[in-house]
C-alpha cells in the first residue's frame, strides 16, 4: 500500500510539474508576444530619421582640407552608389587590399576624399546626446538606403573567407574575468535578459533577426547606435579589452555575423528600448 501511495504521489507530482512547465512556457510565449507588440509600437515616428537626414547632408556637403563631398565614395557597388550597398558589406576592396565594413569604408573615404588624417576620420565614432557623431549620422543614412534589400554579403575572395573564419573564432573565444565569449549569451534558443531577447546567433534565423535590425535608435540612451557600437558594448559587458573601432577584429566579427544573415530582408535603422 505504501508503494502504491508513493507511486501515486510521484505521478501526481510529475503531472503537476508538467502543468507548471506548460504554464511557464505559455507565460514566456505571452511575454514575448507583448514585447514584440511594444517594439512594433515604437517603430512609428522613429527618431533615427533625424540621424538619416543629417547623414545625407554630411554625405553631400563639401568638407575637409580638400573641400570635397563623399558623393564619389565607393561602398562596393561603384563610386557614389549607396542604394543597396550596406546589404553587401563587409566585402573585399581591391584599392586597399582589405575587407572593410561600412564604418571602416566611410573612414577611408573621409581620408581620401575629405583629406582628413586617419586619426581625424576615426575620432569619436560613437556620439552622445550632447556631442553628436558624424559617423553615426552617415551610417544611419547609408543603411537606410538598403532598407528592404536582401542581405547578400560576398564570400568569393580569399580575404573574405579569411575574415569570416577569424570572426567565427572570435565569436567562440572565451576569456576575461568571467570566461565569457559571444557564444555564452548567443548560442541558445529562447533566452532573455530582462526585456532584451538574446538571439541565437549560431543559427541563421537568429543571425538574420539580429543583424538586420542594426543600427538602431536606443530609447533608453536617446541616441542612434551603430553595429560597431553594439559589438563594442558586448565586449564591455564581457569585461574584454575595448574592441578597436575599425580594427580587423571588429570587421571580422561583423563579417561572420553579416554573412550568416544572408537571405534576410534588411530592416534598419530600427528602434529599440
Backbone bond lengths (Angstrom), bond angles and torsions (degrees), N, CA, C in turn:
res aa  C-N    CA-C-N  psi(-1)  N-CA   C-N-CA  omega(-1)  CA-C   N-CA-C  phi
1 X - - - 1.462 - - 1.526 110.76 -
2 X 1.362 115.15 -40.01 1.459 118.31 179.41 1.527 111.08 -63.81
3 X 1.386 114.38 -39.66 1.463 118.23 -179.75 1.524 110.19 -64.74
4 X 1.340 116.32 -42.91 1.456 119.62 178.42 1.527 110.80 -61.60
5 X 1.307 115.96 -41.82 1.463 120.09 179.78 1.525 110.75 -63.91
6 X 1.350 115.03 -39.08 1.468 119.23 179.33 1.519 111.02 -63.26
7 X 1.368 115.21 -45.79 1.463 119.71 178.75 1.527 111.09 -61.92
8 X 1.316 115.92 -41.87 1.458 119.69 179.99 1.525 110.61 -61.92
9 X 1.345 114.28 -42.35 1.467 118.18 178.34 1.516 111.96 -64.84
10 X 1.339 115.94 -40.99 1.465 120.33 -179.72 1.521 110.75 -63.76
11 X 1.339 115.32 -41.93 1.469 119.61 179.36 1.522 110.62 -63.90
12 X 1.334 115.40 -41.76 1.462 119.13 179.04 1.526 111.07 -64.44
13 X 1.344 116.23 -40.37 1.462 120.48 179.05 1.528 110.69 -64.45
14 X 1.345 115.75 -43.67 1.457 120.05 179.72 1.524 110.76 -62.26
15 X 1.342 115.11 -42.65 1.464 119.14 179.25 1.525 110.40 -62.47
16 X 1.347 114.93 -39.83 1.458 118.95 178.38 1.516 111.94 -63.94
17 X 1.337 115.74 -39.90 1.462 119.79 179.71 1.527 111.16 -66.03
18 X 1.349 116.08 -40.28 1.463 119.85 177.86 1.515 110.25 -62.26
19 X 1.332 115.85 -43.64 1.464 120.01 179.77 1.527 110.65 -63.62
20 X 1.339 115.54 -41.45 1.463 119.60 179.92 1.515 110.98 -65.30
21 X 1.333 115.55 -41.64 1.464 119.80 178.95 1.524 110.83 -62.51
22 X 1.335 115.38 -41.86 1.462 119.32 178.52 1.520 110.75 -62.76
23 X 1.351 115.65 -40.15 1.460 119.97 179.31 1.521 111.06 -64.22
24 X 1.349 116.13 -42.39 1.462 120.33 177.97 1.519 110.24 -62.08
25 X 1.350 115.38 -42.46 1.466 119.73 178.68 1.515 111.36 -61.16
26 X 1.353 116.01 -42.46 1.449 120.24 178.88 1.521 110.91 -65.29
27 X 1.345 116.11 -41.34 1.469 120.23 178.34 1.520 110.65 -62.50
28 X 1.343 116.24 -41.63 1.463 120.40 179.79 1.523 110.60 -63.83
29 X 1.333 115.63 -42.84 1.462 119.87 179.41 1.522 110.76 -64.06
30 X 1.355 115.32 -42.09 1.454 120.27 179.28 1.529 111.06 -63.58
31 X 1.335 115.64 -42.49 1.461 120.13 178.57 1.520 111.12 -62.20
32 X 1.328 116.27 -43.93 1.468 120.76 179.47 1.529 110.64 -61.04
33 X 1.339 116.60 -39.83 1.461 120.50 179.57 1.526 111.11 -65.33
34 X 1.330 116.30 -41.08 1.464 119.86 -179.93 1.528 111.29 -68.00
35 X 1.335 116.24 -37.62 1.464 119.96 177.24 1.520 110.27 -63.63
36 X 1.334 116.25 -40.57 1.464 120.70 179.46 1.528 110.58 -65.03
37 X 1.343 117.12 -39.27 1.466 120.56 176.52 1.531 110.46 -61.79
38 X 1.327 115.72 -40.84 1.467 121.43 178.16 1.526 110.40 -61.06
39 X 1.336 116.34 -44.41 1.462 120.32 -179.19 1.527 111.35 -65.27
40 X 1.332 116.12 -40.76 1.459 119.39 -179.93 1.523 110.86 -65.12
41 X 1.331 116.12 -36.99 1.466 119.66 178.29 1.524 111.36 -65.03
42 X 1.329 116.16 -33.33 1.458 120.27 -179.30 1.520 112.66 -68.57
43 X 1.333 117.34 -24.36 1.460 120.16 -173.27 1.524 113.05 -64.57
44 X 1.321 117.30 -25.15 1.464 120.42 179.17 1.520 109.54 -70.67
45 X 1.319 116.37 126.69 1.463 120.06 178.58 1.516 112.29 70.36
46 X 1.330 117.50 43.13 1.461 121.47 -179.13 1.528 110.56 -64.37
47 X 1.340 118.56 120.43 1.466 120.56 179.12 1.529 113.75 -62.06
48 X 1.341 117.74 -12.94 1.468 120.34 177.08 1.523 111.19 -56.71
49 X 1.323 117.06 -23.85 1.466 120.46 179.44 1.527 111.24 -60.28
50 X 1.329 117.46 -29.44 1.466 120.85 178.01 1.522 110.10 -67.45
51 X 1.334 116.89 -39.27 1.465 121.36 177.32 1.534 110.01 -68.21
52 X 1.316 116.09 -39.42 1.466 119.89 179.34 1.526 110.96 -60.87
53 X 1.325 116.77 -45.74 1.466 120.50 -179.26 1.527 110.97 -63.54
54 X 1.315 116.36 -41.40 1.466 119.86 178.51 1.520 110.40 -66.27
55 X 1.326 116.73 -39.91 1.457 120.93 179.96 1.514 112.56 -63.80
56 X 1.328 117.19 -39.98 1.467 119.94 177.57 1.524 110.26 -62.99
57 X 1.332 115.84 -39.79 1.458 119.60 177.81 1.516 112.06 -63.40
58 X 1.338 117.10 -41.52 1.461 121.24 179.21 1.530 110.91 -66.06
59 X 1.322 116.70 -36.43 1.463 121.30 179.70 1.538 111.09 -62.44
60 X 1.307 115.94 -39.18 1.464 121.21 -173.83 1.531 114.01 -93.09
61 X 1.314 117.69 -11.94 1.463 120.87 -174.79 1.524 111.59 -88.52
62 X 1.355 119.03 127.77 1.463 121.26 174.15 1.527 110.39 -60.70
63 X 1.325 116.88 135.82 1.460 120.54 -176.70 1.516 110.04 -155.84
64 X 1.331 115.64 169.72 1.456 121.44 176.26 1.521 113.13 78.31
65 X 1.326 116.22 176.04 1.468 121.70 179.85 1.531 113.29 -55.92
66 X 1.327 117.39 -29.93 1.462 120.26 -179.44 1.527 112.37 -88.23
67 X 1.331 116.80 -4.96 1.469 122.06 179.82 1.534 110.93 48.64
68 X 1.309 115.31 51.12 1.470 121.17 -178.52 1.527 109.52 -125.63
69 X 1.318 116.13 155.65 1.460 120.99 176.41 1.522 109.47 -88.48
70 X 1.330 115.43 179.95 1.466 121.07 176.98 1.526 111.97 -97.88
71 X 1.312 116.62 12.26 1.461 120.42 -173.57 1.525 113.91 -67.57
72 X 1.348 117.30 -12.15 1.466 120.40 175.43 1.527 112.03 -103.09
73 X 1.322 116.48 8.62 1.469 121.00 179.18 1.527 109.48 -66.77
74 X 1.316 115.72 129.54 1.463 121.75 179.46 1.524 109.06 -96.59
75 X 1.326 116.16 110.92 1.466 121.95 -179.72 1.529 111.77 -95.50
76 X 1.329 115.24 12.09 1.461 119.45 176.39 1.506 114.66 119.16
77 X 1.338 116.83 -18.07 1.463 121.06 -179.29 1.522 111.64 -111.20
78 X 1.329 116.97 10.04 1.460 121.45 -179.37 1.517 110.39 117.61
79 X 1.339 118.23 154.50 1.456 121.96 -179.36 1.525 112.52 -54.28
80 X 1.310 116.15 124.87 1.457 121.45 175.84 1.514 115.55 82.16
81 X 1.325 118.94 -6.22 1.467 120.85 -178.81 1.528 109.23 -83.56
82 X 1.307 115.56 114.45 1.470 121.16 -177.23 1.529 111.22 -108.21
83 X 1.323 116.69 -35.77 1.455 121.16 -176.16 1.529 111.02 -57.36
84 X 1.309 116.67 118.87 1.460 121.80 176.81 1.517 115.42 78.87
85 X 1.340 118.06 -1.29 1.469 120.46 -174.46 1.523 112.19 -66.65
86 X 1.330 116.89 -40.09 1.466 118.67 -175.05 1.521 112.03 -64.99
87 X 1.325 117.22 -30.49 1.468 120.90 -179.05 1.522 111.66 -67.86
88 X 1.348 117.68 -8.33 1.461 121.47 179.38 1.528 111.79 -119.50
89 X 1.314 116.02 25.92 1.467 122.46 176.96 1.527 109.71 -120.43
90 X 1.361 115.30 149.96 1.466 132.95 0.52 1.534 111.69 -70.39
91 X 1.340 114.96 157.74 1.446 121.11 179.19 1.531 109.49 -155.95
92 X 1.321 115.28 168.04 1.457 121.06 179.15 1.524 109.95 -81.28
93 X 1.354 115.84 135.15 1.456 122.56 176.41 1.524 108.33 -118.08
94 X 1.322 115.36 118.33 1.464 120.68 -175.68 1.523 112.15 -65.95
95 X 1.340 117.92 -30.59 1.467 119.71 -176.04 1.521 112.99 -67.71
96 X 1.336 116.57 -19.25 1.469 119.85 177.15 1.532 111.04 -120.84
97 X 1.339 116.23 -2.47 1.467 122.22 -178.99 1.524 110.87 52.88
98 X 1.320 115.40 49.05 1.466 120.93 -173.69 1.514 110.29 -155.63
99 X 1.312 116.56 149.17 1.460 121.59 170.13 1.526 108.10 -81.00
100 X 1.325 116.06 134.57 1.468 120.98 179.99 1.520 110.61 -131.74
101 X 1.320 115.42 146.86 1.458 120.13 168.76 1.533 106.91 -95.18
102 X 1.318 117.12 -177.61 1.462 120.21 -175.76 1.523 112.16 -60.28
103 X 1.322 116.65 -48.76 1.465 119.32 -173.63 1.525 111.97 -66.40
104 X 1.323 116.66 -36.13 1.455 120.40 176.39 1.522 110.84 -66.49
105 X 1.338 115.86 -41.24 1.466 119.79 -179.90 1.528 111.44 -67.37
106 X 1.317 116.96 -38.96 1.465 120.08 177.02 1.525 110.79 -61.50
107 X 1.328 116.85 -42.34 1.462 120.35 177.88 1.526 110.22 -61.94
108 X 1.337 116.29 -40.68 1.467 120.79 177.89 1.530 110.74 -61.08
109 X 1.322 117.28 -44.73 1.468 120.82 -179.97 1.524 111.74 -66.85
110 X 1.300 117.48 -32.95 1.468 119.48 177.65 1.534 110.68 -69.36
111 X 1.321 116.64 -26.69 1.470 120.35 175.06 1.525 110.18 -76.10
112 X 1.332 116.27 -50.76 1.463 119.96 -173.82 1.528 113.21 -75.85
113 X 1.310 118.12 -33.61 1.466 120.99 -176.75 1.528 113.00 -97.35
114 X 1.327 117.07 -47.15 1.471 119.95 178.00 1.528 112.03 -75.10
115 X 1.338 116.43 -31.47 1.454 120.27 -175.87 1.514 113.79 90.34
116 X 1.345 117.09 18.45 1.459 120.94 177.30 1.527 110.01 -75.40
117 X 1.314 116.57 160.97 1.454 120.69 170.98 1.528 108.13 -79.45
118 X 1.343 118.43 158.41 1.470 119.70 176.45 1.523 112.49 -55.68
119 X 1.327 116.70 -37.21 1.469 120.00 179.51 1.527 110.51 -65.38
120 X 1.328 116.67 -40.95 1.464 120.00 178.94 1.528 111.31 -67.37
121 X 1.326 116.16 -38.81 1.464 120.59 -176.64 1.526 112.90 -70.08
122 X 1.316 117.31 -24.24 1.468 120.83 -178.07 1.527 112.39 -108.82
123 X 1.327 116.75 3.66 1.466 119.62 -179.94 1.526 110.73 -70.89
124 X 1.307 117.23 140.04 1.459 124.45 176.19 1.524 112.55 46.77
125 X 1.326 117.36 61.99 1.467 119.48 -178.30 1.520 113.66 -70.87
126 X 1.352 117.17 -24.82 1.459 120.78 -177.08 1.515 109.53 -113.78
127 X 1.320 116.39 125.93 1.450 120.83 -175.41 1.518 114.24 -90.36
128 X 1.320 114.41 178.05 1.465 123.06 175.40 1.523 106.86 -138.99
129 X 1.332 118.32 164.48 1.467 119.96 -177.08 1.530 114.05 -55.85
130 X 1.329 117.49 -27.52 1.468 119.23 -179.51 1.525 112.88 -105.71
131 X 1.334 117.11 6.74 1.465 120.84 -179.21 1.531 108.35 -153.41
132 X 1.322 116.69 81.60 1.448 122.14 -173.72 1.527 111.86 -68.31
133 X 1.334 114.92 150.32 1.455 121.62 -179.07 1.530 110.33 -108.88
134 X 1.332 116.96 133.09 1.464 120.63 175.90 1.531 110.47 -65.04
135 X 1.328 116.16 -35.01 1.465 119.79 179.33 1.524 111.08 -59.68
136 X 1.317 117.40 -45.80 1.463 120.96 179.89 1.525 110.92 -57.99
137 X 1.334 115.96 -44.28 1.465 120.12 -177.38 1.525 111.29 -67.29
138 X 1.319 117.04 -44.11 1.466 120.19 179.04 1.527 111.15 -62.28
139 X 1.332 116.53 -41.97 1.463 120.47 178.50 1.527 110.49 -63.52
140 X 1.327 116.65 -41.03 1.465 120.18 -179.77 1.525 110.76 -59.83
141 X 1.335 116.68 -44.85 1.467 118.51 -177.39 1.527 111.61 -71.13
142 X 1.325 117.19 -46.90 1.467 119.66 -177.92 1.526 110.91 -61.08
143 X 1.311 117.37 -43.80 1.466 119.38 -179.82 1.528 111.44 -66.84
144 X 1.322 117.12 -34.60 1.471 119.47 179.16 1.522 111.48 -63.36
145 X 1.325 116.97 -25.55 1.451 121.44 178.75 1.539 112.44 -76.32
146 X 1.319 116.64 -5.25 1.470 120.87 174.72 1.521 111.85 -108.74
147 X 1.311 117.54 3.68 1.464 119.64 -179.32 1.524 109.50 -60.98
148 X 1.318 116.07 127.44 1.462 121.86 -177.60 1.516 113.68 93.39
149 X 1.343 117.00 -12.24 1.466 120.65 178.66 1.525 109.82 -77.52
150 X 1.314 116.48 158.13 1.460 121.80 178.71 1.519 109.52 -91.47
151 X 1.326 116.84 130.67 1.462 120.90 178.52 1.525 109.86 -60.85
152 X 1.339 115.52 128.59 1.465 120.21 -177.23 1.528 108.81 -149.56
153 X 1.326 116.38 64.26 1.467 121.90 -178.28 1.520 109.09 -74.60
154 X 1.334 118.04 125.09 1.469 120.90 -174.69 1.523 113.02 -72.51
155 X 1.329 115.36 157.94 1.466 120.46 -179.37 1.524 112.32 -145.11
156 X 1.348 116.75 18.30 1.463 119.78 -175.45 1.522 112.83 -77.55
157 X 1.333 117.51 -36.47 1.460 120.72 -175.26 1.535 110.74 -75.64
158 X 1.323 115.54 147.64 1.471 120.40 -178.94 1.520 111.65 -59.10
159 X 1.329 117.51 -36.94 1.463 119.45 -178.68 1.522 111.61 -74.97
160 X 1.309 118.15 -24.25 1.464 120.65 172.70 1.522 110.11 -70.00
161 X 1.318 116.27 -40.45 1.463 120.31 176.28 1.531 110.14 -64.51
162 X 1.330 115.94 -40.77 1.465 120.75 179.99 1.517 111.33 -63.74
163 X 1.331 116.76 -42.70 1.465 120.59 179.38 1.525 110.89 -63.52
164 X 1.321 116.76 -42.14 1.471 120.81 179.06 1.526 110.58 -60.90
165 X 1.332 116.66 -45.77 1.468 120.78 -178.62 1.525 110.95 -63.89
166 X 1.331 116.63 -41.16 1.465 120.25 178.57 1.523 110.54 -65.59
167 X 1.339 116.93 -41.14 1.457 120.54 178.46 1.513 112.37 -62.13
168 X 1.322 116.43 -37.70 1.470 120.73 177.71 1.528 110.61 -64.39
169 X 1.338 116.80 -41.33 1.470 120.37 178.15 1.525 111.00 -63.62
170 X 1.336 116.50 -41.66 1.464 120.34 178.91 1.523 110.34 -63.69
171 X 1.326 116.71 -39.72 1.466 121.14 -178.48 1.530 111.27 -59.45
172 X 1.327 116.71 -38.25 1.465 120.43 -176.10 1.539 112.86 -97.14
173 X 1.327 117.85 -3.39 1.463 119.97 -177.82 1.518 110.80 -70.46
174 X 1.337 116.16 129.40 1.463 121.47 179.74 1.517 109.68 -107.14
175 X 1.328 115.31 138.96 1.453 119.54 -179.95 1.512 110.77 -175.66
176 X 1.326 115.68 -168.13 1.453 120.61 -179.34 1.509 112.69 78.03
177 X 1.333 117.38 177.45 1.471 121.32 -176.21 1.522 114.15 -65.12
178 X 1.344 117.63 -21.43 1.459 121.00 -179.75 1.527 112.73 -103.98
179 X 1.338 117.04 2.32 1.459 122.16 -177.45 1.526 110.52 54.09
180 X 1.330 115.79 45.41 1.458 122.33 -178.71 1.523 110.86 -93.46
181 X 1.315 114.60 162.52 1.459 123.17 167.31 1.522 106.69 -141.19
182 X 1.320 117.14 172.44 1.461 119.78 173.35 1.531 109.70 -58.16
183 X 1.342 115.31 -38.25 1.460 120.95 -177.54 1.528 112.44 -67.03
184 X 1.327 118.10 -20.03 1.463 120.61 179.61 1.520 110.87 -56.84
185 X 1.331 116.34 -40.23 1.462 121.18 -178.76 1.527 113.00 -100.91
186 X 1.332 116.92 -18.09 1.457 119.11 -169.86 1.528 113.54 -126.00
187 X 1.324 116.75 40.77 1.464 119.55 177.88 1.522 111.94 -134.06
188 X 1.326 116.69 22.23 1.469 120.76 178.74 1.525 109.08 -139.07
189 X 1.321 116.21 153.64 1.460 121.55 -179.64 1.526 111.29 -84.57
190 X 1.334 115.72 151.36 1.467 123.48 169.13 1.527 113.08 56.90
191 X 1.319 116.99 46.11 1.464 120.57 175.80 1.522 109.16 -114.60
192 X 1.336 115.00 156.74 1.463 119.42 -175.08 1.517 109.47 -157.64
193 X 1.323 116.50 145.41 1.456 122.35 169.14 1.517 106.67 -111.07
194 X 1.333 116.42 112.91 1.455 122.14 -173.82 1.533 109.36 53.94
195 X 1.346 119.33 -119.59 1.455 121.09 179.69 1.519 112.21 -95.14
196 X 1.321 116.76 5.59 1.454 120.75 -175.54 1.526 111.38 -98.09
197 X 1.336 116.19 115.03 1.465 119.80 175.51 1.526 109.80 -66.52
198 X 1.331 115.65 147.19 1.453 121.75 174.95 1.522 107.07 -113.79
199 X 1.323 117.98 91.99 1.471 119.61 -176.10 1.517 111.58 -63.24
200 X 1.316 115.47 145.81 1.458 121.37 176.81 1.524 108.08 -80.54
201 X 1.312 116.26 100.43 1.456 121.41 -174.76 1.522 112.83 -80.57
202 X 1.319 117.20 -1.62 1.467 120.06 175.56 1.520 111.15 -83.52
203 X 1.327 116.79 -9.75 1.459 121.87 177.78 1.524 109.60 -112.72
204 X 1.316 115.95 146.17 1.461 120.29 -176.26 1.525 111.81 -58.47
205 X 1.319 117.50 -42.24 1.464 120.37 -178.16 1.525 111.08 -60.75
206 X 1.334 116.93 -41.71 1.449 120.45 178.97 1.515 112.48 -67.38
207 X 1.331 116.29 -42.56 1.461 120.74 179.10 1.522 110.45 -64.09
208 X 1.325 116.22 -40.77 1.461 120.12 179.11 1.527 111.32 -63.55
209 X 1.322 115.75 -44.09 1.462 120.53 -179.08 1.520 111.46 -63.38
210 X 1.316 116.75 -40.85 1.470 120.69 -175.66 1.526 112.51 -77.78
211 X 1.329 116.37 -51.70 1.463 119.14 -171.10 1.525 112.55 -65.77
212 X 1.317 116.94 -36.88 1.461 120.27 -174.13 1.521 113.59 -76.30
213 X 1.321 118.10 -0.59 1.473 120.74 179.52 1.526 112.64 -110.48
214 X 1.323 116.69 13.14 1.468 121.93 173.82 1.514 109.42 -120.05
215 X 1.346 117.81 141.37 1.461 129.19 7.61 1.522 112.02 -71.52
216 X 1.336 114.79 168.42 1.454 119.82 -177.61 1.526 110.58 -150.12
217 X 1.317 115.37 148.97 1.470 120.76 172.16 1.520 107.75 -82.69
218 X 1.335 116.90 123.26 1.462 121.36 179.86 1.526 109.15 -94.65
219 X 1.323 116.30 112.26 1.466 121.83 -179.41 1.526 110.62 -59.68
220 X 1.324 116.58 -40.20 1.465 121.10 -176.83 1.522 112.66 -67.61
221 X 1.348 117.29 -19.22 1.452 121.23 -178.04 1.523 113.43 -113.40
222 X 1.332 116.11 -13.52 1.455 119.40 -178.30 1.514 112.52 64.05
223 X 1.335 115.94 35.21 1.466 120.34 -173.62 1.528 110.06 -149.84
224 X 1.336 115.59 147.50 1.455 119.67 172.38 1.518 108.97 -82.49
225 X 1.336 116.53 134.78 1.459 121.26 -177.55 1.525 110.08 -120.17
226 X 1.322 115.26 134.21 1.456 121.63 -178.38 1.528 110.56 -89.41
227 X 1.338 115.46 174.23 1.460 118.61 -179.41 1.528 110.95 -69.94
228 X 1.332 117.96 -35.64 1.464 119.06 176.02 1.524 110.07 -62.08
229 X 1.320 117.41 -37.74 1.474 120.06 176.12 1.525 110.10 -62.79
230 X 1.339 117.04 -41.18 1.467 120.87 -179.07 1.521 110.44 -60.34
231 X 1.336 117.28 -44.88 1.454 120.92 178.50 1.525 110.73 -64.50
232 X 1.319 116.12 -42.78 1.460 121.13 179.78 1.530 110.46 -59.51
233 X 1.328 116.39 -41.40 1.466 120.05 -178.78 1.519 111.26 -70.32
234 X 1.343 117.05 -34.36 1.464 119.83 175.85 1.531 110.65 -63.39
235 X 1.318 117.12 -41.28 1.463 120.64 177.19 1.525 110.23 -62.79
236 X 1.320 116.93 -39.27 1.474 120.49 177.92 1.523 110.51 -61.22
237 X 1.324 116.75 -44.37 1.455 120.36 -178.25 1.528 112.07 -68.57
238 X 1.331 116.77 -26.14 1.462 120.35 175.72 1.534 111.54 -81.59
239 X 1.329 115.59 -5.60 1.472 122.23 -175.84 1.531 110.91 64.32
240 X 1.346 115.24 31.63 1.453 120.81 173.57 1.526 109.40 -84.03
241 X 1.329 118.42 163.70 1.464 120.46 169.61 1.525 109.31 -58.19
242 X 1.322 116.64 151.93 1.463 120.69 -177.63 1.525 110.79 -58.55
243 X 1.321 116.00 135.77 1.452 121.71 177.88 1.521 108.56 -77.75
244 X 1.313 117.37 118.28 1.456 120.99 -176.46 1.517 112.23 -62.64
245 X 1.315 116.05 132.28 1.461 120.78 178.04 1.523 109.34 -63.94
246 X 1.332 116.74 131.95 1.467 123.82 179.58 1.525 112.77 63.98
247 X 1.321 117.31 19.32 1.461 121.35 178.63 1.526 110.21 -77.64
248 X 1.330 116.00 161.57 1.463 120.20 177.09 1.528 110.96 -59.69
249 X 1.340 116.65 -35.86 1.469 120.30 -179.90 1.523 110.80 -65.18
250 X 1.330 116.84 -42.91 1.471 119.81 -179.34 1.526 110.69 -66.45
251 X 1.318 116.86 -38.77 1.472 120.93 179.44 1.529 110.00 -67.49
252 X 1.328 117.12 -42.05 1.463 120.85 -178.66 1.522 111.23 -64.09
253 X 1.323 117.00 -44.15 1.461 120.08 179.79 1.524 110.27 -65.01
254 X 1.327 116.40 -39.67 1.461 120.51 176.04 1.519 110.69 -62.64
255 X 1.334 116.89 -42.79 1.467 120.73 -179.76 1.523 111.20 -61.00
256 X 1.327 116.38 -41.02 1.465 120.98 179.76 1.528 110.85 -62.07
257 X 1.324 116.79 -47.55 1.456 121.02 -176.78 1.525 111.57 -73.57
258 X 1.344 116.23 -38.59 1.465 119.83 -178.57 1.526 111.40 -66.06
259 X 1.333 117.17 -44.07 1.463 119.02 -178.99 1.527 111.03 -67.36
260 X 1.325 117.29 -32.39 1.465 120.10 176.26 1.527 111.62 -66.06
261 X 1.330 116.08 -17.91 1.472 120.72 179.98 1.524 112.01 -92.50
262 X 1.323 118.07 1.96 1.466 121.04 -179.87 1.523 111.78 -53.40
263 X 1.322 114.64 140.64 1.455 120.52 178.82 1.515 113.71 96.63
264 X 1.336 116.97 -13.25 1.465 120.75 -178.52 1.529 110.83 -92.77
265 X 1.299 116.01 156.79 1.465 121.65 175.69 1.527 109.41 -79.47
266 X 1.322 116.88 130.52 1.465 120.50 178.26 1.532 109.00 -78.93
267 X 1.333 117.40 133.89 1.463 121.45 -170.71 1.528 114.83 -122.01
268 X 1.321 117.74 -6.98 1.462 120.42 -172.46 1.532 112.16 -85.07
269 X 1.334 117.16 166.13 1.455 127.68 -0.62 1.527 112.91 -70.87
270 X 1.321 114.99 136.92 1.460 121.24 178.89 1.520 108.75 -108.31
271 X 1.317 115.67 -167.47 1.462 121.45 176.52 1.523 107.93 -132.26
272 X 1.319 115.76 135.29 1.461 121.84 -179.32 1.512 109.30 -130.17
273 X 1.336 115.16 166.69 1.452 119.95 -174.62 1.523 111.82 -60.12
